[in-house]
Amino acid sequence: MSVLAGLRFWSRDPVGRKIHDWYLKKQLERGPRIVAIGGGTGLPVVLRGLKAYTANLTAVVTVADDGGSSGRLRGELGILPPGDIRNCLVALADTEPLMESLFQHRFERGAGLAGHSFGNLFIAAMTEVTGDFEAAVVESSRVLKVRGTVLPSTLENVVLEAELTDGEIVSGETAIALGAREKPIRRVRLRPSEPKALPAAVRAIEIADAVVLGPGSLYTSIIPNLLVPAIRRAVVRAAERGIPVALVMNVMTQPGETTGFGACDHLKVVRDVLGGGVNWVVVNSERIPFELKRKYEEDGAAVVSAPPGLLEREGVRVMRARLLDTDALRGSGGAGLARHDPERLAGAILKMIGRRVPAGAPRERKGGRLLDVSR
C-alpha cells in the first residue's frame, strides 16, 4: 500500500485523521516561499490556490482602500481599511467554508450597521482591543487558523492619488475608479509619498522563492503596494537575484482603469513603477465563450490580448496556461464570469518556479470533500 493510499484509509478514523493532518502539515511546511502582492478580489484567488501546496505563503496587501464598509471604518475609527486584509485572511483560513460565510456576512439593516461586513467589524474591534492594526491582523490570523501570513504593505494612513491624462488630480481609490471611466490614468502616487514599509513584508520578499503580482486592479490594487519604496526595492532586488517576479495578467480589462490595455500595456505600467523588476508573466490561454465576451464588451471590458511572441519581445518569460474557472464561466442564470481558477493558477505558478508537489502527497479536506494536493 502506498503512503498516499494508507493516509486515505487511516484518515477515516480520529487517530488516522491526526496522522493525516500531521503529514499534510509537514508537506506544506516544505513548500516554496511565495509572496503574493495585491489586494481587492484578485489576490484571494491566488492565495486560495497556493495554500494547498505551501504554508510558506505571504500576502502583502494594499491599505489604500477608502470605499464601502472599509472606508466608513477608516473615517469613523481612524484605522487602516480592513476589507482587503479580511478577504485574504478568509482565503487562507483552514476553516474557510464556515469562516467565509461568517466573515463575509454583510449586514443589510440596522442604523449604522447596514453595509458593514462582520469581518471588517471583527478586525476593527481587534484593533481597538490590541491597540495596534498589525497586532489585530496577527490575532485575527490565529482565530482563523490562517495557513500563511497576511501583512499590510505599510501601517501608514496612505491616500492613493491619480493624475489623469488632462492633468486633473483625483484623490482616493473610489474616486479614481470613477474618474478613470471618463479620462485615462497617467500615473498614480501615494500621499505621503514615501510611507515606511512593514519590515516583515520586506523580509518575506527578501527570502522568497517567487514573488507574484496580482491578479487584480492594476492601478488601485497592485501598484499601491509597489509605491511603498522599501517594497519596490525588495521586489527589484528579488528579480536581480534571479528570483521569478511574475505579473499575473488579468483575464479582462477593467472599464476605465485599463480600457484598451493589452498585456504589454499592463507590463509597461508595472515596470515603469518598479524600474524593471518583472521577469515573468502568467497569461490565460483559454478562449472565452463568445456570448460572455460580448456581455463584457457591453460593460466596457475586453479580453486582455497577449499575442504569442509579443510579451517575449519585452524580455520576459511567459507562462501560458488554461486558467479560467469553468464553474464561474457557466455561472447561474446565465450570469457567467471570466475569472481565474485558483487551482489552475496555482499550478501555473508552481510550474513557473520549477516546483512539484511530491508524489504521494496527502489530500486536504475542504468543504466536506477531499482535494488531492498532488495534482
Stockholm file with secondary structure:
# STOCKHOLM 1.0

chainA/1-375         MSVLAGLRFWSRDPVGRKIHDWYLKKQLERGPRIVAIGGGTGLPVVLRGLKAYTANLTAVVTVADDGGSSGRLRGELGILPPGDIRNCLVALADTEPLMESLFQHRFERGAGLAGHSFGNLFIAAMTEVTGDFEAAVVESSRVLKVRGTVLPSTLENVVLEAELTDGEIVSGETAIALGAREKPIRRVRLRPSEPKALPAAVRAIEIADAVVLGPGSLYTSIIPNLLVPAIRRAVVRAAERGIPVALVMNVMTQPGETTGFGACDHLKVVRDVLGGGVNWVVVNSERIPFELKRKYEEDGAAVVSAPPGLLEREGVRVMRARLLDTDALRGSGGAGLARHDPERLAGAILKMIGRRVPAGAPRERKGGRLLDVSR
#=GR chainA/1-375 SS CCHHHHHHHHTTSHHHHHHHHHHHHHHHHTSCCEEEEECTTHHHHHHHHHTTTCSCEEEEECCCCCSHHHHHHHHHHCCCCCHHHHHHHHHHBTTHHHHHHHHTCBCCSSTTTTTCBHHHHHHHHHHHHHTCHHHHHHHHHHHTTBSSEEEESBSSCCEEEEEETTSCEEESHHHHHHHTTTSCEEEEEEESSSCCBCHHHHHHHHTCSEEEECSSCIIIIIHHHHTSHHHHHHHHHHHHTTCCEEEECCSBCCTTTSTTCCHHHHHHHHHHHHTSCCCEEEEECSCCCHHHHHHHHHTTCCBCCCCTTTTGGGTCEEEEECCBCHHHHHCSTTCCCCCBCHHHHHHHHHHHTTCCCCTTCCEEEETTEEEETTC
#=GC SS_cons         CCHHHHHHHHTTSHHHHHHHHHHHHHHHHTSCCEEEEECTTHHHHHHHHHTTTCSCEEEEECCCCCSHHHHHHHHHHCCCCCHHHHHHHHHHBTTHHHHHHHHTCBCCSSTTTTTCBHHHHHHHHHHHHHTCHHHHHHHHHHHTTBSSEEEESBSSCCEEEEEETTSCEEESHHHHHHHTTTSCEEEEEEESSSCCBCHHHHHHHHTCSEEEECSSCIIIIIHHHHTSHHHHHHHHHHHHTTCCEEEECCSBCCTTTSTTCCHHHHHHHHHHHHTSCCCEEEEECSCCCHHHHHHHHHTTCCBCCCCTTTTGGGTCEEEEECCBCHHHHHCSTTCCCCCBCHHHHHHHHHHHTTCCCCTTCCEEEETTEEEETTC
//
